[in-house]
């Protein structure tokens, strides 16, 4: 079988696997009553799309909206971009206002609470039918609450070990680490110091960004046989496997001292020193998501050839590499008026449909691929099968069948932020691994209990 055909088969099967976590919350009977059938009033309807995409992606998106407006002169589509750190708060604070965003791109972790709070509109029947027919069943389910669809799934993200092959050769290391022990030993050999100051870190631990801190650690936890939340909805950060994952961070940051907190912080746009130091060859290894490929290519240029990807190193209690995975979706503001909701759902059907792009793919898939992100619509995977067969994505694509989703539960964002605080305190040497584990379990239990009401 050709390599591209094998990759496509993996993707079609594995995209299902990354979205099987059930969404909590309850549906709002006041939402979902509109239908995607157009306004028909003759008046121009103004709708807006809230996103966190970078300026170059927004520019490409503007070409998509311009084409749509040319064919739909009664619709005006505005794009609003904010830093990732402000995306959820902007949607929450502005949704009920006169000038609130009509549509938004959201992280699936936020879905249960946004539905519970009446912020989102349930998808009309026509859109729901398309979502159920054109996306893998489990990914469509991840965009739903209580069996009702609330948006179009688009990107799928997971994590892999990214490493600089030039630095590996200079350190005399033949290949990437496969186990935690190898990770620590390789990171020691790859770390360069000027006195007590690290000038090249062997391994980067990201901070100042909830997902950037928690998702790589969760990938290590999953690869050690651990879980965040068990099948019964109970936090299980008190497990031996989780204890070993906390101890690994402590060893990297405070024992072997192969990671510098100052070199691995993130900013509100999810860029910053952690990215800059990898781009400049001052970070030898880091666990990151597939979507940062475009940033690496832009920053490294010819030096991007030195970047390679590998599966997550496996812990002492693990059986195989298991990256954490998550997805994003496009949704409609349930507090917008009926005409705006109708226009929004029609635009999202176009944006995520095969007629909006070229050669059978959607415009959304083209935007995602420009950022190195895996699309999820079945026809988009088919249309892009050749583009997905590139070296940087190899480990990501091949590890999709083993990926495990981040739990989608009420209180998910607060759960993540509490774990982030404790991991960052551990990285900074402000608490021991044991204390970080104990505090994380207590915080998780409190958050989940509060969210459950």
C-alpha positions as CSV (number, residue, x, y, z in Angstrom):
1,X,0.0,0.0,0.0
2,X,1.3,3.5,-0.8
3,X,2.4,5.6,2.1
4,X,-0.3,8.2,1.4
5,X,-3.0,5.6,1.3
6,X,-1.9,4.2,4.6
7,X,-1.9,7.7,6.1
8,X,-5.4,8.3,4.9
9,X,-6.6,5.0,6.3
10,X,-5.1,5.8,9.6
11,X,-6.7,9.3,9.6
12,X,-10.1,8.1,8.7
13,X,-10.0,5.5,11.5
14,X,-8.2,7.5,14.1
15,X,-10.0,10.8,13.9
16,X,-12.9,8.9,15.5
17,X,-10.7,7.8,18.3
18,X,-9.7,11.3,19.4
19,X,-13.2,12.4,20.2
20,X,-14.9,9.7,22.2
21,X,-15.1,11.7,25.4
22,X,-18.8,12.5,26.3
23,X,-19.8,16.1,26.6
24,X,-21.6,17.1,29.8
25,X,-24.2,19.8,30.4
26,X,-27.7,20.2,29.3
27,X,-29.3,21.5,26.2
28,X,-31.4,24.7,26.1
29,X,-34.9,24.3,24.7
30,X,-34.8,28.0,23.5
31,X,-32.0,27.3,21.2
32,X,-32.0,25.5,17.9
33,X,-35.4,26.7,16.7
34,X,-34.0,28.5,13.7
35,X,-33.4,26.8,10.4
36,X,-30.7,27.4,7.8
37,X,-33.0,28.7,5.1
38,X,-32.0,32.3,4.6
39,X,-33.5,35.6,5.7
40,X,-35.5,36.6,2.7
41,X,-36.2,40.1,4.1
42,X,-34.1,41.9,1.5
43,X,-32.1,43.7,4.2
44,X,-28.4,43.1,4.6
45,X,-27.7,40.8,7.6
46,X,-24.4,41.6,9.4
47,X,-22.7,38.6,11.0
48,X,-19.3,38.3,12.7
49,X,-16.8,35.5,13.3
50,X,-14.7,35.5,16.5
51,X,-11.3,33.8,16.2
52,X,-7.8,33.7,17.7
53,X,-6.0,33.1,14.4
54,X,-2.9,35.0,13.4
55,X,-3.0,38.0,11.0
56,X,-1.8,35.9,8.0
57,X,-4.6,33.4,8.5
58,X,-7.2,36.2,9.0
59,X,-6.1,37.7,5.7
60,X,-6.7,34.3,4.0
61,X,-10.0,34.0,5.8
62,X,-11.0,37.5,4.5
63,X,-10.6,36.2,0.9
64,X,-13.1,33.4,1.8
65,X,-15.6,35.8,3.3
66,X,-15.2,38.2,0.3
67,X,-16.1,35.3,-2.1
68,X,-19.1,34.4,0.0
69,X,-20.3,38.0,0.1
70,X,-20.0,38.3,-3.7
71,X,-22.5,35.4,-4.0
72,X,-24.6,36.5,-1.1
73,X,-25.0,40.3,-1.4
74,X,-27.5,40.4,1.5
75,X,-24.8,39.1,4.0
76,X,-21.9,41.0,5.4
77,X,-19.3,38.9,7.3
78,X,-16.9,40.5,9.7
79,X,-13.9,38.8,11.2
80,X,-12.8,39.6,14.7
81,X,-9.5,38.3,16.0
82,X,-8.4,38.3,19.6
83,X,-5.4,36.6,21.4
84,X,-6.2,33.0,22.4
85,X,-6.1,34.0,26.1
86,X,-9.0,36.4,25.5
87,X,-11.1,34.2,23.2
88,X,-13.4,32.5,25.8
89,X,-13.8,35.6,28.0
90,X,-14.7,37.7,24.9
91,X,-17.3,35.2,23.8
92,X,-18.8,35.0,27.3
93,X,-18.8,38.8,27.9
94,X,-20.0,39.9,24.5
95,X,-22.4,37.1,23.5
96,X,-25.5,38.8,24.9
97,X,-24.6,42.3,23.7
98,X,-26.0,44.2,20.7
99,X,-22.6,43.8,18.9
100,X,-21.7,40.4,20.2
101,X,-20.0,37.9,17.8
102,X,-22.4,35.8,15.8
103,X,-20.0,32.9,15.3
104,X,-16.9,31.7,17.0
105,X,-14.2,29.1,16.9
106,X,-14.0,27.3,20.2
107,X,-12.0,24.7,22.0
108,X,-14.2,21.6,22.6
109,X,-13.4,21.7,26.3
110,X,-15.6,24.9,26.6
111,X,-18.7,23.3,25.0
112,X,-20.6,21.9,28.0
113,X,-20.6,25.1,30.0
114,X,-21.3,27.4,27.0
115,X,-24.4,25.2,26.2
116,X,-25.4,25.1,29.9
117,X,-25.3,28.9,30.1
118,X,-27.3,29.4,26.9
119,X,-24.5,31.0,25.0
120,X,-24.7,28.7,21.9
121,X,-27.4,27.9,19.4
122,X,-28.3,24.3,18.7
123,X,-27.6,23.5,15.0
124,X,-30.7,23.4,12.7
125,X,-31.8,20.1,11.3
126,X,-30.1,20.6,7.9
127,X,-26.8,21.4,9.5
128,X,-27.1,18.6,12.0
129,X,-27.7,16.1,9.2
130,X,-24.6,17.3,7.3
131,X,-22.4,17.1,10.4
132,X,-23.6,13.6,11.2
133,X,-23.1,12.4,7.6
134,X,-19.8,14.1,6.7
135,X,-17.7,13.8,9.9
136,X,-16.6,10.7,11.8
137,X,-19.4,9.7,14.2
138,X,-17.4,10.2,17.4
139,X,-16.1,13.6,16.3
140,X,-19.7,14.7,15.5
141,X,-20.6,13.4,19.0
142,X,-17.9,15.5,20.6
143,X,-19.5,18.6,19.0
144,X,-22.8,17.7,20.6
145,X,-24.4,17.9,24.0
146,X,-27.2,15.4,25.0
147,X,-27.3,14.2,21.4
148,X,-27.8,17.7,19.9
149,X,-25.2,19.2,17.6
150,X,-23.9,22.6,18.5
151,X,-21.4,23.3,15.8
152,X,-19.1,22.1,12.9
153,X,-16.0,20.1,14.0
154,X,-12.9,21.3,12.2
155,X,-9.4,20.8,13.5
156,X,-7.9,17.8,15.3
157,X,-4.8,18.3,17.4
158,X,-2.4,16.0,19.2
159,X,1.1,16.1,20.6
160,X,4.5,14.6,19.7
161,X,8.1,15.0,20.8
162,X,9.7,17.6,18.6
163,X,13.5,17.6,18.5
164,X,16.4,19.4,16.8
165,X,18.4,16.8,14.8
166,X,21.4,19.2,14.5
167,X,21.7,19.5,18.3
168,X,21.3,15.7,18.6
169,X,24.2,15.1,16.2
170,X,26.3,17.6,18.0
171,X,25.7,15.8,21.3
172,X,26.4,12.4,19.7
173,X,22.8,11.1,20.1
174,X,21.6,8.9,17.3
175,X,17.8,9.2,17.7
176,X,14.9,10.4,19.9
177,X,14.3,9.0,23.4
178,X,11.7,6.3,23.6
179,X,11.4,6.1,27.4
180,X,11.4,8.6,30.3
181,X,14.9,7.4,31.4
182,X,16.2,8.1,27.9
183,X,14.5,11.4,27.9
184,X,16.2,12.6,31.0
185,X,19.6,11.2,30.0
186,X,19.4,12.8,26.5
187,X,18.3,16.1,27.9
188,X,21.3,16.1,30.2
189,X,23.6,15.7,27.3
190,X,21.8,18.3,25.3
191,X,21.9,21.0,28.0
192,X,24.5,23.7,27.7
193,X,25.4,26.1,30.5
194,X,27.3,29.3,31.1
195,X,28.1,28.9,34.7
196,X,24.7,28.2,36.4
197,X,22.8,29.7,33.6
198,X,21.2,27.4,31.0
199,X,21.9,28.7,27.4
200,X,20.6,25.6,25.7
201,X,17.9,23.6,27.4
202,X,17.7,19.9,26.8
203,X,14.0,19.8,27.3
204,X,11.4,22.7,27.3
205,X,8.6,22.7,29.8
206,X,6.0,25.3,28.7
207,X,4.5,27.7,31.2
208,X,2.1,30.7,31.4
209,X,-0.4,29.0,29.2
210,X,-2.9,26.4,30.5
211,X,-3.0,24.0,27.6
212,X,0.7,24.5,26.8
213,X,1.5,23.4,30.3
214,X,-1.1,20.7,30.9
215,X,-1.4,19.0,27.5
216,X,2.3,17.9,27.2
217,X,2.2,16.7,30.8
218,X,-1.0,14.8,30.2
219,X,0.6,13.1,27.2
220,X,3.4,11.9,29.5
221,X,0.8,10.8,32.0
222,X,-1.2,8.9,29.4
223,X,2.0,7.3,28.2
224,X,2.6,6.1,31.7
225,X,-0.7,4.3,32.0
226,X,-2.4,7.1,33.9
227,X,-5.6,9.1,33.5
228,X,-6.9,12.6,34.6
229,X,-10.5,11.5,35.2
230,X,-11.8,7.9,35.4
231,X,-14.8,6.5,33.6
232,X,-17.0,7.4,36.6
233,X,-16.0,11.1,36.4
234,X,-13.7,11.0,39.4
235,X,-10.3,12.8,39.3
236,X,-7.5,10.3,39.6
237,X,-4.4,12.5,39.9
238,X,-3.7,10.6,43.1
239,X,-2.7,7.5,41.2
240,X,0.9,6.1,41.3
241,X,1.2,6.7,37.5
242,X,0.3,10.4,38.1
243,X,2.8,10.5,40.9
244,X,5.6,9.3,38.6
245,X,4.6,12.0,36.0
246,X,4.9,14.7,38.7
247,X,8.3,13.3,39.7
248,X,9.5,13.4,36.1
249,X,8.7,17.2,35.9
250,X,10.6,17.7,39.2
251,X,13.6,15.8,37.9
252,X,13.7,17.7,34.6
253,X,13.3,21.1,36.2
254,X,14.9,20.8,39.6
255,X,16.9,17.6,39.7
256,X,18.8,17.3,36.4
257,X,18.1,21.0,35.7
258,X,17.7,20.6,32.0
259,X,14.8,23.0,31.6
260,X,14.8,26.7,32.2
261,X,11.6,28.4,33.2
262,X,12.7,31.7,31.7
263,X,13.2,30.0,28.3
264,X,9.8,28.3,28.1
265,X,7.1,30.9,28.9
266,X,4.2,31.6,26.5
267,X,2.4,34.9,25.9
268,X,-1.3,35.6,25.3
269,X,-1.0,34.6,21.6
270,X,0.5,31.2,22.5
271,X,3.9,32.4,21.2
272,X,6.8,33.8,23.1
273,X,10.1,32.4,24.5
274,X,9.1,28.7,24.4
275,X,8.7,29.1,20.6
276,X,11.5,31.5,20.1
277,X,14.0,29.3,21.8
278,X,13.1,26.3,19.8
279,X,13.2,28.2,16.6
280,X,16.7,29.7,17.4
281,X,18.1,26.2,18.3
282,X,18.3,26.9,22.1
283,X,15.8,24.2,23.0
284,X,16.7,20.7,21.9
285,X,13.4,18.9,22.7
286,X,9.8,19.9,23.5
287,X,6.4,18.2,23.4
288,X,4.1,20.3,21.2
289,X,1.0,20.0,19.0
290,X,1.0,19.6,15.2
291,X,-0.5,23.1,14.7
292,X,2.7,25.0,15.4
293,X,4.3,23.6,12.2
294,X,3.6,26.9,10.3
295,X,5.2,29.0,13.1
296,X,8.3,26.8,13.0
297,X,8.6,27.0,9.2
298,X,8.2,30.7,9.2
299,X,10.7,31.3,12.0
300,X,13.3,28.7,11.1
301,X,13.2,28.9,7.3
302,X,16.0,26.6,6.0
303,X,16.8,25.4,9.5
304,X,13.3,23.8,9.7
305,X,15.0,20.8,8.0
306,X,16.6,20.1,11.4
307,X,13.2,19.5,13.1
308,X,12.0,16.0,13.5
309,X,9.0,14.4,15.4
310,X,8.7,11.3,17.4
311,X,6.1,9.6,19.7
312,X,5.8,10.6,23.3
313,X,8.4,8.8,25.5
314,X,6.8,6.0,27.5
315,X,6.9,6.0,31.3
316,X,7.9,3.1,33.6
317,X,4.2,2.2,34.1
318,X,3.1,2.7,30.5
319,X,2.6,0.3,27.7
320,X,2.9,2.6,24.7
321,X,3.0,6.2,23.6
322,X,-0.4,7.9,24.1
323,X,-0.7,11.6,23.2
324,X,-3.5,13.7,24.5
325,X,-5.8,14.9,21.7
326,X,-8.4,17.6,21.4
327,X,-10.5,19.3,18.8
328,X,-12.0,22.7,17.8
329,X,-15.4,23.6,16.4
330,X,-17.3,26.5,14.9
331,X,-20.4,27.6,16.7
332,X,-23.2,30.2,16.6
333,X,-24.2,32.6,19.3
334,X,-27.6,31.5,20.8
335,X,-28.3,35.1,21.8
336,X,-28.1,36.5,18.3
337,X,-31.4,37.3,16.6
338,X,-33.1,34.8,14.3
339,X,-32.0,36.4,11.0
340,X,-28.4,36.5,12.2
341,X,-28.5,32.9,13.4
342,X,-29.9,31.7,10.0
343,X,-27.2,33.7,8.1
344,X,-24.5,32.3,10.4
345,X,-25.5,28.7,10.0
346,X,-25.6,29.1,6.2
347,X,-22.2,30.6,6.2
348,X,-20.7,27.9,8.4
349,X,-22.2,25.2,6.1
350,X,-20.4,27.0,3.2
351,X,-17.1,27.5,5.1
352,X,-17.0,23.8,6.1
353,X,-18.4,22.4,2.9
354,X,-16.6,21.1,-0.2
355,X,-17.8,23.9,-2.5
356,X,-16.0,26.6,-0.7
357,X,-12.5,25.4,-1.5
358,X,-10.6,24.0,-4.4
359,X,-10.3,20.4,-5.7
360,X,-13.0,19.1,-3.4
361,X,-11.8,20.4,0.0
362,X,-13.5,23.0,2.1
363,X,-12.2,26.6,2.7
364,X,-11.9,25.7,6.4
365,X,-9.6,22.8,5.6
366,X,-7.4,25.1,3.5
367,X,-7.1,27.5,6.4
368,X,-6.2,24.7,8.8
369,X,-3.7,23.2,6.4
370,X,-2.0,26.5,6.0
371,X,-1.3,26.3,9.8
372,X,-0.2,22.7,9.7
373,X,-3.5,21.5,11.4
374,X,-5.2,18.3,10.6
375,X,-8.8,18.8,9.2
376,X,-11.5,16.4,10.2
377,X,-14.2,16.3,7.5
378,X,-14.0,13.0,5.7
379,X,-13.9,14.6,2.2
380,X,-11.2,17.0,3.4
381,X,-9.0,14.1,4.5
382,X,-9.4,12.5,1.1
383,X,-8.7,15.8,-0.7
384,X,-5.5,16.5,1.3
385,X,-4.1,13.0,1.6
386,X,-1.0,13.9,-0.3
387,X,-0.3,17.0,1.8
388,X,-0.7,15.1,5.0
389,X,2.1,12.8,3.9
390,X,5.0,15.1,5.0
391,X,7.9,14.4,7.4
392,X,6.8,16.8,10.2
393,X,3.3,15.2,10.4
394,X,4.5,11.6,10.3
395,X,4.6,10.9,14.0
396,X,1.4,12.8,14.6
397,X,-0.5,10.9,11.9
398,X,0.9,7.5,12.9
399,X,0.1,8.1,16.6
400,X,-3.5,9.1,16.0
401,X,-4.9,5.6,16.7
402,X,-3.2,5.7,20.1
403,X,-4.2,9.2,21.1
404,X,-6.6,9.7,24.0
405,X,-8.9,12.8,24.3
406,X,-8.7,15.3,27.0
407,X,-11.8,14.9,29.2
408,X,-14.7,17.1,28.1
409,X,-16.5,17.8,31.4
410,X,-18.3,20.6,33.2
411,X,-15.5,22.6,34.9
412,X,-12.9,21.4,32.3
413,X,-11.3,24.8,31.9
414,X,-11.1,25.4,35.7
415,X,-9.7,21.8,36.1
416,X,-7.0,22.6,33.5
417,X,-6.1,25.9,35.1
418,X,-5.8,24.4,38.6
419,X,-3.5,21.7,37.3
420,X,-1.5,24.3,35.4
421,X,-0.8,26.3,38.6
422,X,0.5,23.3,40.4
423,X,2.7,22.1,37.5
424,X,4.2,25.6,37.1
425,X,4.9,25.8,40.9
426,X,6.6,22.4,40.6
427,X,8.6,23.6,37.6
428,X,9.7,26.7,39.5
429,X,10.8,24.6,42.5
430,X,8.1,26.1,44.7
431,X,6.7,22.8,45.8
432,X,7.7,19.1,45.8
433,X,6.3,16.5,43.4
434,X,4.4,15.0,46.3
435,X,2.8,18.3,47.3
436,X,2.0,19.1,43.6
437,X,0.2,15.8,43.3
438,X,-1.7,16.2,46.5
439,X,-2.7,19.7,45.7
440,X,-3.7,18.8,42.1
441,X,-6.0,16.0,43.3
442,X,-7.7,18.2,45.9
443,X,-8.1,21.1,43.4
444,X,-9.5,18.7,40.8
445,X,-12.0,17.2,43.2
446,X,-13.2,20.7,44.3
447,X,-13.6,21.9,40.7
448,X,-15.5,18.9,39.5
449,X,-17.8,18.9,42.6
450,X,-18.6,22.6,42.2
451,X,-19.2,22.3,38.4
452,X,-21.6,19.4,39.0
453,X,-23.7,21.6,41.3
